[in-house]
Amino acid sequence: MGLRIMLTGATGFLGSHLARALVRNKHHVVILKRSFSDCSRLGDIAGELTSYDLDKTELRIPFERHQPFDAIIHTATAYGRRDESDAALVETNVTFPLQLLQASIQHGTELFLNTDTFSRTALAWQATYMLGYHLTKKQFAEWGSHLSAIHQTTFANLRLEHIYGPFDQSSKFIPFITNWCLRNIAELAVTAGEQKRDFVYVDDAVNAYLVLLENRSALPKGFVEYQVGTGQATSIRELVQKIHALTHSSIELKFGAIPYREKEIMCSQADTTALERLDWKSKVRLEDGLAMMLESEEFAK
């Protein structure tokens, strides 16, 4: 028998892949969205989801109608890339998930899976780049740690590395570079590319959530963190060169034409030990993941 799951951010990149995987695994999925959300990523499974528009429905309603939930999966976020105010970032990244966490505790949900980011390090949020995003993600994780300890529920904090795959936002780094190479514009200006990132394919990230759901009864109470990545770091330069080769692009790559950001993270790499103890591991190599992304409907037009 499937689980009863509440999912936020289902219309987004990661959330839509999660929704599809949960439906495929026969779980009952209740999604929280807004009436004006773009649901195009969910077109093929929309009829298999129970949906609530939070700008028209009180948060208590889905809990009262569908409780008890086996887990809450929170992926909704605001990055600040759309010129959101600091107050709007706090509303989306702290106030709303805090209300969600409190409601889940009130209605007896014992597992809250929170989506966090690798870039929320002390070094990263000292910089001005996306400060509001990093600060609010840090604040909600602290609330999760506090409330889960008091109420003896499990707050599993998933620190995601750089996720990529089909149907991500075009403004994100990998889709942006891919589209630029495919268009064969004269040249592409990038940094020197010495900084390293742990690039993890979206299916592997989704499987991390599924593994935690499968092992929910064995997870410790309180705050527990899982780093989600391949455990290997690849330089930006190497990544861009791989995309350039896979797209057979003739564009000139101008490494070093753009300076690094202030307090740039020069290396990020997941420690996947905690997930590996639950028999999870990354399966998709970077070259294979990029190839699958290029073969998807999004790029194969």
TORKOL-4160 file (C-alpha; in steps of 0.2 Angstrom, whole numbers, padded with zeros to 4 digits, m for minus):
301
<pt num="1" X="0000" Y="0000" Z="0000"/>
<pt num="2" X="0007" Y="0017" Z="m0005"/>
<pt num="3" X="0011" Y="0031" Z="0007"/>
<pt num="4" X="0002" Y="0047" Z="0010"/>
<pt num="5" X="0014" Y="0061" Z="0005"/>
<pt num="6" X="0012" Y="0080" Z="0005"/>
<pt num="7" X="0023" Y="0089" Z="m0007"/>
<pt num="8" X="0027" Y="0107" Z="m0010"/>
<pt num="9" X="0036" Y="0114" Z="m0025"/>
<pt num="10" X="0028" Y="0101" Z="m0036"/>
<pt num="11" X="0027" Y="0113" Z="m0051"/>
<pt num="12" X="0046" Y="0116" Z="m0050"/>
<pt num="13" X="0061" Y="0107" Z="m0057"/>
<pt num="14" X="0065" Y="0095" Z="m0043"/>
<pt num="15" X="0047" Y="0094" Z="m0037"/>
<pt num="16" X="0040" Y="0089" Z="m0053"/>
<pt num="17" X="0053" Y="0074" Z="m0055"/>
<pt num="18" X="0048" Y="0069" Z="m0037"/>
<pt num="19" X="0030" Y="0070" Z="m0040"/>
<pt num="20" X="0032" Y="0059" Z="m0055"/>
<pt num="21" X="0042" Y="0046" Z="m0045"/>
<pt num="22" X="0030" Y="0046" Z="m0031"/>
<pt num="23" X="0016" Y="0043" Z="m0042"/>
<pt num="24" X="0025" Y="0029" Z="m0051"/>
<pt num="25" X="0028" Y="0021" Z="m0034"/>
<pt num="26" X="0009" Y="0021" Z="m0031"/>
<pt num="27" X="0010" Y="0034" Z="m0017"/>
<pt num="28" X="m0005" Y="0046" Z="m0014"/>
<pt num="29" X="0002" Y="0063" Z="m0017"/>
<pt num="30" X="m0006" Y="0079" Z="m0011"/>
<pt num="31" X="0003" Y="0094" Z="m0018"/>
<pt num="32" X="0002" Y="0112" Z="m0012"/>
<pt num="33" X="0004" Y="0126" Z="m0025"/>
<pt num="34" X="m0004" Y="0143" Z="m0030"/>
<pt num="35" X="m0018" Y="0145" Z="m0042"/>
<pt num="36" X="m0007" Y="0154" Z="m0054"/>
<pt num="37" X="0007" Y="0141" Z="m0054"/>
<pt num="38" X="0014" Y="0135" Z="m0070"/>
<pt num="39" X="0009" Y="0117" Z="m0070"/>
<pt num="40" X="0016" Y="0112" Z="m0087"/>
<pt num="41" X="0029" Y="0100" Z="m0080"/>
<pt num="42" X="0015" Y="0090" Z="m0072"/>
<pt num="43" X="0004" Y="0088" Z="m0087"/>
<pt num="44" X="0005" Y="0070" Z="m0089"/>
<pt num="45" X="0002" Y="0066" Z="m0071"/>
<pt num="46" X="m0010" Y="0080" Z="m0066"/>
<pt num="47" X="m0025" Y="0068" Z="m0064"/>
<pt num="48" X="m0016" Y="0057" Z="m0052"/>
<pt num="49" X="m0012" Y="0071" Z="m0040"/>
<pt num="50" X="m0023" Y="0079" Z="m0027"/>
<pt num="51" X="m0020" Y="0098" Z="m0028"/>
<pt num="52" X="m0023" Y="0113" Z="m0016"/>
<pt num="53" X="m0021" Y="0131" Z="m0020"/>
<pt num="54" X="m0014" Y="0139" Z="m0005"/>
<pt num="55" X="m0019" Y="0157" Z="m0011"/>
<pt num="56" X="m0037" Y="0151" Z="m0010"/>
<pt num="57" X="m0037" Y="0137" Z="0004"/>
<pt num="58" X="m0031" Y="0137" Z="0022"/>
<pt num="59" X="m0016" Y="0126" Z="0026"/>
<pt num="60" X="m0026" Y="0116" Z="0038"/>
<pt num="61" X="m0039" Y="0110" Z="0025"/>
<pt num="62" X="m0027" Y="0097" Z="0016"/>
<pt num="63" X="m0021" Y="0091" Z="0033"/>
<pt num="64" X="m0039" Y="0089" Z="0040"/>
<pt num="65" X="m0045" Y="0080" Z="0024"/>
<pt num="66" X="m0030" Y="0068" Z="0021"/>
<pt num="67" X="m0022" Y="0065" Z="0038"/>
<pt num="68" X="m0012" Y="0056" Z="0044"/>
<pt num="69" X="0002" Y="0060" Z="0031"/>
<pt num="70" X="0017" Y="0048" Z="0032"/>
<pt num="71" X="0029" Y="0062" Z="0027"/>
<pt num="72" X="0030" Y="0080" Z="0021"/>
<pt num="73" X="0042" Y="0084" Z="0007"/>
<pt num="74" X="0046" Y="0102" Z="0006"/>
<pt num="75" X="0055" Y="0108" Z="m0010"/>
<pt num="76" X="0047" Y="0125" Z="m0013"/>
<pt num="77" X="0059" Y="0139" Z="m0013"/>
<pt num="78" X="0062" Y="0157" Z="m0018"/>
<pt num="79" X="0080" Y="0161" Z="m0024"/>
<pt num="80" X="0079" Y="0180" Z="m0026"/>
<pt num="81" X="0083" Y="0179" Z="m0044"/>
<pt num="82" X="0067" Y="0188" Z="m0048"/>
<pt num="83" X="0070" Y="0203" Z="m0038"/>
<pt num="84" X="0060" Y="0197" Z="m0023"/>
<pt num="85" X="0061" Y="0208" Z="m0008"/>
<pt num="86" X="0069" Y="0202" Z="0008"/>
<pt num="87" X="0052" Y="0201" Z="0016"/>
<pt num="88" X="0046" Y="0190" Z="0001"/>
<pt num="89" X="0061" Y="0178" Z="0003"/>
<pt num="90" X="0057" Y="0177" Z="0022"/>
<pt num="91" X="0039" Y="0173" Z="0018"/>
<pt num="92" X="0042" Y="0159" Z="0006"/>
<pt num="93" X="0058" Y="0151" Z="0014"/>
<pt num="94" X="0054" Y="0153" Z="0032"/>
<pt num="95" X="0037" Y="0158" Z="0037"/>
<pt num="96" X="0027" Y="0146" Z="0025"/>
<pt num="97" X="0038" Y="0131" Z="0029"/>
<pt num="98" X="0038" Y="0135" Z="0047"/>
<pt num="99" X="0019" Y="0135" Z="0046"/>
<pt num="100" X="0019" Y="0119" Z="0037"/>
<pt num="101" X="0031" Y="0111" Z="0049"/>
<pt num="102" X="0020" Y="0116" Z="0064"/>
<pt num="103" X="0004" Y="0109" Z="0055"/>
<pt num="104" X="0013" Y="0093" Z="0052"/>
<pt num="105" X="0018" Y="0091" Z="0070"/>
<pt num="106" X="0000" Y="0096" Z="0076"/>
<pt num="107" X="m0007" Y="0083" Z="0064"/>
<pt num="108" X="0005" Y="0069" Z="0069"/>
<pt num="109" X="0016" Y="0068" Z="0054"/>
<pt num="110" X="0033" Y="0060" Z="0060"/>
<pt num="111" X="0044" Y="0064" Z="0045"/>
<pt num="112" X="0048" Y="0081" Z="0037"/>
<pt num="113" X="0060" Y="0080" Z="0022"/>
<pt num="114" X="0067" Y="0098" Z="0020"/>
<pt num="115" X="0076" Y="0103" Z="0004"/>
<pt num="116" X="0092" Y="0113" Z="0008"/>
<pt num="117" X="0107" Y="0118" Z="m0003"/>
<pt num="118" X="0126" Y="0115" Z="m0003"/>
<pt num="119" X="0129" Y="0134" Z="m0006"/>
<pt num="120" X="0122" Y="0138" Z="0012"/>
<pt num="121" X="0139" Y="0137" Z="0020"/>
<pt num="122" X="0146" Y="0150" Z="0031"/>
<pt num="123" X="0158" Y="0156" Z="0017"/>
<pt num="124" X="0144" Y="0157" Z="0005"/>
<pt num="125" X="0132" Y="0168" Z="0015"/>
<pt num="126" X="0145" Y="0180" Z="0020"/>
<pt num="127" X="0145" Y="0186" Z="0002"/>
<pt num="128" X="0132" Y="0197" Z="m0005"/>
<pt num="129" X="0127" Y="0185" Z="m0019"/>
<pt num="130" X="0110" Y="0177" Z="m0015"/>
<pt num="131" X="0112" Y="0182" Z="0003"/>
<pt num="132" X="0094" Y="0183" Z="0007"/>
<pt num="133" X="0091" Y="0165" Z="m0001"/>
<pt num="134" X="0106" Y="0157" Z="0009"/>
<pt num="135" X="0101" Y="0166" Z="0025"/>
<pt num="136" X="0083" Y="0161" Z="0025"/>
<pt num="137" X="0087" Y="0143" Z="0021"/>
<pt num="138" X="0099" Y="0143" Z="0036"/>
<pt num="139" X="0085" Y="0150" Z="0047"/>
<pt num="140" X="0072" Y="0137" Z="0043"/>
<pt num="141" X="0084" Y="0123" Z="0045"/>
<pt num="142" X="0087" Y="0130" Z="0063"/>
<pt num="143" X="0069" Y="0130" Z="0066"/>
<pt num="144" X="0068" Y="0112" Z="0060"/>
<pt num="145" X="0081" Y="0107" Z="0072"/>
<pt num="146" X="0073" Y="0116" Z="0086"/>
<pt num="147" X="0055" Y="0110" Z="0084"/>
<pt num="148" X="0059" Y="0092" Z="0079"/>
<pt num="149" X="0070" Y="0090" Z="0095"/>
<pt num="150" X="0055" Y="0097" Z="0106"/>
<pt num="151" X="0042" Y="0086" Z="0098"/>
<pt num="152" X="0052" Y="0071" Z="0094"/>
<pt num="153" X="0049" Y="0070" Z="0076"/>
<pt num="154" X="0061" Y="0068" Z="0062"/>
<pt num="155" X="0067" Y="0083" Z="0052"/>
<pt num="156" X="0078" Y="0076" Z="0038"/>
<pt num="157" X="0088" Y="0090" Z="0030"/>
<pt num="158" X="0094" Y="0086" Z="0012"/>
<pt num="159" X="0109" Y="0097" Z="0008"/>
<pt num="160" X="0108" Y="0096" Z="m0011"/>
<pt num="161" X="0123" Y="0098" Z="m0022"/>
<pt num="162" X="0122" Y="0105" Z="m0040"/>
<pt num="163" X="0107" Y="0096" Z="m0047"/>
<pt num="164" X="0104" Y="0095" Z="m0066"/>
<pt num="165" X="0093" Y="0086" Z="m0078"/>
<pt num="166" X="0078" Y="0089" Z="m0090"/>
<pt num="167" X="0066" Y="0103" Z="m0088"/>
<pt num="168" X="0076" Y="0114" Z="m0077"/>
<pt num="169" X="0075" Y="0133" Z="m0077"/>
<pt num="170" X="0083" Y="0140" Z="m0093"/>
<pt num="171" X="0092" Y="0153" Z="m0082"/>
<pt num="172" X="0101" Y="0139" Z="m0072"/>
<pt num="173" X="0120" Y="0137" Z="m0076"/>
<pt num="174" X="0119" Y="0120" Z="m0085"/>
<pt num="175" X="0104" Y="0124" Z="m0096"/>
<pt num="176" X="0111" Y="0141" Z="m0100"/>
<pt num="177" X="0127" Y="0134" Z="m0105"/>
<pt num="178" X="0119" Y="0120" Z="m0115"/>
<pt num="179" X="0107" Y="0132" Z="m0124"/>
<pt num="180" X="0121" Y="0144" Z="m0128"/>
<pt num="181" X="0132" Y="0130" Z="m0136"/>
<pt num="182" X="0117" Y="0124" Z="m0146"/>
<pt num="183" X="0114" Y="0141" Z="m0153"/>
<pt num="184" X="0132" Y="0142" Z="m0159"/>
<pt num="185" X="0133" Y="0160" Z="m0154"/>
<pt num="186" X="0151" Y="0167" Z="m0158"/>
<pt num="187" X="0158" Y="0166" Z="m0141"/>
<pt num="188" X="0154" Y="0161" Z="m0123"/>
<pt num="189" X="0162" Y="0171" Z="m0109"/>
<pt num="190" X="0164" Y="0162" Z="m0093"/>
<pt num="191" X="0176" Y="0162" Z="m0078"/>
<pt num="192" X="0192" Y="0153" Z="m0077"/>
<pt num="193" X="0182" Y="0138" Z="m0072"/>
<pt num="194" X="0194" Y="0132" Z="m0058"/>
<pt num="195" X="0180" Y="0131" Z="m0045"/>
<pt num="196" X="0173" Y="0113" Z="m0043"/>
<pt num="197" X="0155" Y="0107" Z="m0040"/>
<pt num="198" X="0147" Y="0091" Z="m0037"/>
<pt num="199" X="0135" Y="0088" Z="m0051"/>
<pt num="200" X="0121" Y="0076" Z="m0047"/>
<pt num="201" X="0108" Y="0070" Z="m0060"/>
<pt num="202" X="0090" Y="0074" Z="m0054"/>
<pt num="203" X="0085" Y="0055" Z="m0054"/>
<pt num="204" X="0099" Y="0051" Z="m0041"/>
<pt num="205" X="0093" Y="0066" Z="m0031"/>
<pt num="206" X="0075" Y="0060" Z="m0032"/>
<pt num="207" X="0080" Y="0042" Z="m0026"/>
<pt num="208" X="0088" Y="0050" Z="m0011"/>
<pt num="209" X="0071" Y="0056" Z="m0005"/>
<pt num="210" X="0063" Y="0039" Z="m0010"/>
<pt num="211" X="0076" Y="0029" Z="0001"/>
<pt num="212" X="0073" Y="0040" Z="0016"/>
<pt num="213" X="0054" Y="0037" Z="0014"/>
<pt num="214" X="0058" Y="0018" Z="0013"/>
<pt num="215" X="0068" Y="0019" Z="0029"/>
<pt num="216" X="0058" Y="0032" Z="0038"/>
<pt num="217" X="0055" Y="0021" Z="0053"/>
<pt num="218" X="0073" Y="0019" Z="0056"/>
<pt num="219" X="0078" Y="0037" Z="0055"/>
<pt num="220" X="0083" Y="0046" Z="0071"/>
<pt num="221" X="0071" Y="0058" Z="0080"/>
<pt num="222" X="0076" Y="0076" Z="0079"/>
<pt num="223" X="0087" Y="0085" Z="0066"/>
<pt num="224" X="0097" Y="0073" Z="0054"/>
<pt num="225" X="0106" Y="0079" Z="0039"/>
<pt num="226" X="0110" Y="0070" Z="0022"/>
<pt num="227" X="0122" Y="0077" Z="0009"/>
<pt num="228" X="0115" Y="0073" Z="m0009"/>
<pt num="229" X="0128" Y="0072" Z="m0023"/>
<pt num="230" X="0140" Y="0060" Z="m0032"/>
<pt num="231" X="0154" Y="0063" Z="m0019"/>
<pt num="232" X="0165" Y="0069" Z="m0033"/>
<pt num="233" X="0169" Y="0086" Z="m0038"/>
<pt num="234" X="0171" Y="0092" Z="m0056"/>
<pt num="235" X="0178" Y="0109" Z="m0062"/>
<pt num="236" X="0167" Y="0121" Z="m0071"/>
<pt num="237" X="0179" Y="0122" Z="m0085"/>
<pt num="238" X="0178" Y="0103" Z="m0087"/>
<pt num="239" X="0159" Y="0104" Z="m0086"/>
<pt num="240" X="0158" Y="0117" Z="m0100"/>
<pt num="241" X="0170" Y="0108" Z="m0111"/>
<pt num="242" X="0160" Y="0092" Z="m0109"/>
<pt num="243" X="0144" Y="0101" Z="m0114"/>
<pt num="244" X="0153" Y="0110" Z="m0128"/>
<pt num="245" X="0159" Y="0093" Z="m0135"/>
<pt num="246" X="0142" Y="0084" Z="m0133"/>
<pt num="247" X="0133" Y="0098" Z="m0142"/>
<pt num="248" X="0146" Y="0098" Z="m0156"/>
<pt num="249" X="0146" Y="0117" Z="m0154"/>
<pt num="250" X="0158" Y="0128" Z="m0164"/>
<pt num="251" X="0156" Y="0142" Z="m0151"/>
<pt num="252" X="0173" Y="0149" Z="m0144"/>
<pt num="253" X="0174" Y="0146" Z="m0125"/>
<pt num="254" X="0183" Y="0162" Z="m0117"/>
<pt num="255" X="0188" Y="0155" Z="m0100"/>
<pt num="256" X="0193" Y="0169" Z="m0088"/>
<pt num="257" X="0183" Y="0183" Z="m0097"/>
<pt num="258" X="0172" Y="0184" Z="m0082"/>
<pt num="259" X="0179" Y="0187" Z="m0064"/>
<pt num="260" X="0175" Y="0176" Z="m0050"/>
<pt num="261" X="0161" Y="0182" Z="m0038"/>
<pt num="262" X="0167" Y="0188" Z="m0021"/>
<pt num="263" X="0169" Y="0174" Z="m0009"/>
<pt num="264" X="0166" Y="0161" Z="m0022"/>
<pt num="265" X="0165" Y="0143" Z="m0016"/>
<pt num="266" X="0180" Y="0135" Z="m0025"/>
<pt num="267" X="0176" Y="0117" Z="m0021"/>
<pt num="268" X="0160" Y="0109" Z="m0015"/>
<pt num="269" X="0158" Y="0090" Z="m0014"/>
<pt num="270" X="0145" Y="0079" Z="m0005"/>
<pt num="271" X="0149" Y="0067" Z="0009"/>
<pt num="272" X="0137" Y="0054" Z="0005"/>
<pt num="273" X="0141" Y="0042" Z="0020"/>
<pt num="274" X="0125" Y="0044" Z="0029"/>
<pt num="275" X="0115" Y="0040" Z="0013"/>
<pt num="276" X="0126" Y="0026" Z="0008"/>
<pt num="277" X="0122" Y="0018" Z="0025"/>
<pt num="278" X="0104" Y="0017" Z="0019"/>
<pt num="279" X="0110" Y="0008" Z="0003"/>
<pt num="280" X="0109" Y="0024" Z="m0008"/>
<pt num="281" X="0122" Y="0029" Z="m0020"/>
<pt num="282" X="0123" Y="0040" Z="m0036"/>
<pt num="283" X="0122" Y="0030" Z="m0051"/>
<pt num="284" X="0122" Y="0042" Z="m0066"/>
<pt num="285" X="0139" Y="0048" Z="m0072"/>
<pt num="286" X="0141" Y="0066" Z="m0077"/>
<pt num="287" X="0143" Y="0062" Z="m0096"/>
<pt num="288" X="0128" Y="0050" Z="m0096"/>
<pt num="289" X="0117" Y="0063" Z="m0087"/>
<pt num="290" X="0122" Y="0077" Z="m0099"/>
<pt num="291" X="0118" Y="0065" Z="m0113"/>
<pt num="292" X="0101" Y="0060" Z="m0106"/>
<pt num="293" X="0097" Y="0079" Z="m0104"/>
<pt num="294" X="0101" Y="0083" Z="m0122"/>
<pt num="295" X="0091" Y="0068" Z="m0128"/>
<pt num="296" X="0076" Y="0074" Z="m0118"/>
<pt num="297" X="0061" Y="0082" Z="m0126"/>
<pt num="298" X="0067" Y="0099" Z="m0120"/>
<pt num="299" X="0083" Y="0099" Z="m0130"/>
<pt num="300" X="0079" Y="0087" Z="m0144"/>
<pt num="301" X="0067" Y="0099" Z="m0153"/>
